[in-house]
């Protein structure tokens, strides 16, 4: 599939707070941080979309032995939105760090410090530095297509869905955002006909990105949309069949904790529930159970 973002989607990356740490895993010892089995540890709260992407990537690569994972509670336990379990790592990694101790985190067990708290970098480094003999989630020549899918998911799906359901946005703004969302889903729907997965027959990082965006769309964003909007979103049969098939894949469905997603959403959400809350698109739990 040749992926071209719809015109209404913005070219910027996913809007998020600036990560506190942006270290990278390099090719060899000269880079400081380099790939050594069991040197690094992931700290993830799988209800968080960035963490869910990393958890799926980690499972697809089969890195349980090479890079252990510590899973955190779905809802952070600190008043600032951080995790108390991560506070020692943040304090050890930055003098007088005052921000929230957020997940995801890739830490270095040799030094007891954080390498990175930037989700996309972590996923790429896992695939590129630990990926020898494992599935090529970032295949040679596909980087631009994967980046296009990331932009489409960030702006055309996630940001558009948030704005379409925002109570403090005027009606014209919500309608325009819904149009952007539906246009993006239409592009992806048409593109799925060429291959088994999004850009090839093999699962790539683009599939991880899109699947998590669809999970969020159905388990979080639809609660703030009206029933007609959700029915229009659901009217993309190839896209939702694809999401259903990936949910049954063990590397995807095993990390889908719907109760945790709901608890995180209710703890963070300040919007109003709309009629779309009653219109579930997929039975995610049943499809994940099929894969198990």
DAQUICOR-V103650 format. One record per helix or strand of 2 or more residues. SS is the DSSP state (a for helix, b for strand). FROM is the first residue (numbers start at 1). TO is the last residue. If there is no record, write none. Layout:
# DAQUICOR-V103650
SS	FROM	TO
SS	FROM	TO
This chain:
# DAQUICOR-V103650
a	29	31
b	40	44
a	49	61
b	68	71
a	84	93
b	105	108
b	113	116
a	119	129
a	143	164
a	171	191
a	205	219
a	221	224
a	227	234
a	237	247
a	250	253
a	258	268
a	275	278
a	284	291
